[in-house]
């Protein structure tokens, strides 16, 4: 099962870690650490939603959960509620 939000389609993003900024002893840490690759994953939650009177189990991101609680609809889904 892929790591994708079922509503907005948010996926894992690739990036790199930052190097150290100014350290304790002046500028000693500035060029010490090289950037390493890392993953930025969406905050997926498994929720049961009530969509137009039908219960559906979906994996949705936390941002979509906040939108549903605030507005009651997200993108193409209208009349949606978290059960």
JOBELGI-V253520 format. One record per residue. N is the residue number from 1. RES is the residue in three letters. SS is DSSP state (H for helix, E for strand, L for the rest). Layout:
# JOBELGI-V253520
n->[N:N]
res->[RES:RES]
ss->[SS:SS]
This chain:
# JOBELGI-V253520
n->[1:2:3:4:5:6:7:8:9:10:11:12:13:14:15:16:17:18:19:20:21:22:23:24:25:26:27:28:29:30:31:32:33:34:35:36:37:38:39:40:41:42:43:44:45:46:47:48:49:50:51:52:53:54:55:56:57:58:59:60:61:62:63:64:65:66:67:68:69:70:71:72:73:74:75:76:77:78:79:80:81:82:83]
res->[UNK:UNK:UNK:UNK:UNK:UNK:UNK:UNK:UNK:UNK:UNK:UNK:UNK:UNK:UNK:UNK:UNK:UNK:UNK:UNK:UNK:UNK:UNK:UNK:UNK:UNK:UNK:UNK:UNK:UNK:UNK:UNK:UNK:UNK:UNK:UNK:UNK:UNK:UNK:UNK:UNK:UNK:UNK:UNK:UNK:UNK:UNK:UNK:UNK:UNK:UNK:UNK:UNK:UNK:UNK:UNK:UNK:UNK:UNK:UNK:UNK:UNK:UNK:UNK:UNK:UNK:UNK:UNK:UNK:UNK:UNK:UNK:UNK:UNK:UNK:UNK:UNK:UNK:UNK:UNK:UNK:UNK:UNK]
ss->[L:L:L:L:L:L:L:L:L:L:L:L:E:E:E:E:L:L:L:L:L:L:E:L:L:E:L:L:L:L:L:L:L:L:L:L:E:E:E:E:L:L:L:E:E:E:E:E:E:E:E:L:L:E:E:E:E:E:E:E:E:H:H:H:H:H:H:H:H:H:H:L:L:E:L:L:E:L:L:E:E:E:L]
